[in-house]
């Protein structure tokens, strides 16, 4: 649901719940993950593994992307590292990962780890790294986000951040049913705590 549609629903008092999208307005129901913490714990994990040059392949113009970037930067800052703008990419829809990775990896000052906004980006990253002969995690560590079912079946199994996608949907449905079945006019904004799932890609 985009902002225009949200405003229409608010104007006509139509109950709705945003899922995985945070807004500043206090009069909107939403269910989200703590995206700042997503970015922070993923980056902290790579830092703990000894990586100091971490590429962040982010999403494009969303509240989640903005907050995960802030978490990524905060983790670097707390580790006493400066943020390298050349290690941050916002991937627009349908943009291919391969040309970006080939460009980044061709530089002398190249990263040793990659944090991906989502598991689908991480899957493409794994494919590209293997196609150019890099080993995971020996040559390049990779972290995704979402904890999709296939991630533990990859070779190697993918380290990822679980953001409770299923539980998020269930919670949103319960909130919506509550809004429809009662006169309660209080707005509900629920945040799930992310959990790092450590596997063999790091």
C-alpha positions in Angstrom: 0.0 0.0 0.0 1.4 3.3 -1.0 1.1 6.6 0.9 -1.7 7.9 -1.4 -3.8 4.8 -0.7 -3.1 5.0 3.0 -4.3 8.6 3.0 -7.5 7.6 1.2 -8.1 4.8 3.8 -7.6 7.3 6.7 -9.8 9.9 5.1 -12.7 7.4 4.6 -12.0 5.7 8.0 -11.3 2.3 6.4 -9.4 0.0 8.8 -6.0 -1.1 7.5 -2.6 -2.3 8.8 0.7 -1.7 7.1 3.0 -4.6 7.1 6.8 -4.2 7.0 6.5 -0.5 6.5 7.0 2.1 9.1 5.5 5.6 8.9 6.0 8.7 11.0 2.3 9.3 11.5 0.8 8.2 14.9 -2.6 7.5 13.4 -1.6 4.5 11.3 -1.6 0.8 12.3 1.6 -1.0 11.3 3.6 -4.2 12.0 7.3 -4.0 11.4 10.7 -5.4 12.3 13.2 -3.3 14.1 15.1 -2.5 10.9 17.7 -0.3 12.6 18.7 -3.4 14.7 18.6 -5.6 11.6 21.3 -3.4 10.0 23.3 -3.2 13.3 23.4 -6.8 14.3 24.2 -8.0 10.8 27.1 -5.6 10.5 28.3 -6.3 14.1 28.4 -10.0 13.3 30.7 -9.4 10.3 32.8 -7.0 12.4 33.2 -9.8 15.1 34.4 -12.1 12.3 37.2 -9.7 11.7 35.8 -7.9 8.6 36.5 -4.1 8.3 35.5 -3.6 4.7 31.8 -4.4 4.5 29.8 -3.8 1.3 26.1 -3.1 1.9 23.7 -3.9 -0.9 20.6 -2.0 0.2 17.1 -1.7 -1.2 15.7 1.4 -2.8 13.8 4.2 -1.1 11.9 2.5 1.7 11.7 3.0 5.5 13.3 -0.4 6.0 16.2 0.5 3.7 16.8 3.8 5.5 16.8 2.3 9.0 19.0 -0.7 8.0 21.5 1.7 6.6 21.5 3.7 9.8 22.1 0.5 11.8 25.0 -0.4 9.4 26.6 3.0 9.9 26.1 2.9 13.7 27.8 -0.5 14.0 30.8 0.8 12.0 30.9 4.0 14.1 30.9 2.0 17.3 33.7 -0.1 16.0 35.7 3.1 15.3 35.5 2.7 11.6 34.6 5.4 9.0 31.7 4.9 6.6 32.9 4.4 3.0 30.2 5.6 0.6 31.7 3.4 -2.1 30.7 0.4 -0.1 27.0 1.4 0.0 24.6 0.7 -2.9 20.9 1.2 -3.1 19.5 -1.2 -5.7 16.6 0.0 -7.7 14.1 -2.6 -8.8 15.3 -4.9 -11.6 18.9 -3.7 -11.3 21.4 -6.6 -11.8 23.8 -7.3 -9.0 26.6 -8.8 -11.2 27.8 -5.6 -12.8 27.9 -3.9 -9.4 29.9 -6.7 -7.8 32.3 -7.0 -10.7 33.0 -3.2 -10.5 33.4 -3.2 -6.7 35.6 -6.3 -6.7 37.8 -5.0 -9.4 39.1 -2.3 -7.1 42.2 -2.7 -5.1 40.4 -1.6 -1.9 37.7 -4.2 -2.1 35.4 -5.5 0.6 35.8 -8.8 2.3 32.1 -9.2 3.4 28.7 -8.3 2.0 25.6 -7.5 3.9 22.5 -7.8 1.7 19.1 -6.1 2.3 17.3 -9.4 1.7 17.9 -13.0 1.0 17.0 -12.7 -2.6 19.8 -10.2 -3.2 22.1 -12.5 -1.2 21.2 -15.4 -3.4 22.3 -13.4 -6.5 25.4 -12.4 -4.7 26.3 -16.0 -4.0 25.7 -17.0 -7.6 28.0 -14.2 -8.8 30.8 -14.9 -6.3 30.8 -18.5 -7.3 30.8 -17.7 -11.0 34.0 -15.6 -10.6 35.7 -18.3 -8.5 35.4 -16.7 -5.0 34.9 -19.0 -2.0 32.3 -18.3 0.6 33.2 -17.4 3.4 36.9 -17.8 2.9 37.2 -15.1 0.2 33.9 -13.3 0.9 31.4 -13.5 3.7 27.7 -13.0 3.0 24.8 -12.1 5.2 21.2 -11.8 4.1 17.9 -10.9 5.7 14.5 -12.6 5.9 15.5 -16.2 6.8 13.6 -17.6 3.8 13.2 -21.3 3.7 15.8 -22.0 1.0 18.6 -20.1 2.8 19.6 -23.1 5.0 19.7 -25.3 1.8 22.2 -23.1 0.0 25.9 -24.1 -0.4 27.1 -22.8 2.0 23.9 -22.3 4.1 23.3 -18.5 4.4 23.8 -16.5 7.5 20.7 -14.3 7.7 18.5 -12.1 10.0 15.1 -13.5 10.9 12.6 -10.7 11.0 9.5 -12.9 11.8 7.9 -12.5 8.4 5.2 -15.2 9.2 4.5 -13.9 12.7 4.3 -10.4 11.2 1.5 -11.4 8.9 -0.4 -13.2 11.6 -0.1 -10.2 13.9 -1.3 -7.8 11.2 -4.3 -10.0 10.6 -5.2 -10.2 14.3 -5.0 -6.4 14.5 -7.2 -5.9 11.5 -9.8 -8.3 12.9 -9.7 -6.5 16.2 -10.3 -3.2 14.4 -13.2 -4.6 12.5 -14.8 -6.4 15.5 -14.6 -3.6 18.1 -15.1 0.1 18.7 -11.5 0.4 19.8 -10.0 3.4 18.0 -6.5 3.1 19.5 -3.8 2.7 16.9 -1.5 -0.3 17.2 2.1 -0.2 16.1 4.0 -3.4 16.8 7.7 -4.0 16.3 9.3 -7.4 16.2 12.8 -8.0 17.4 15.2 -9.4 14.7 17.3 -12.5 15.4 20.6 -13.3 13.8 20.7 -16.8 12.3 24.4 -17.8 12.0 25.2 -20.3 9.3 28.3 -21.2 7.2 28.4 -18.2 4.8 30.2 -16.1 7.4 
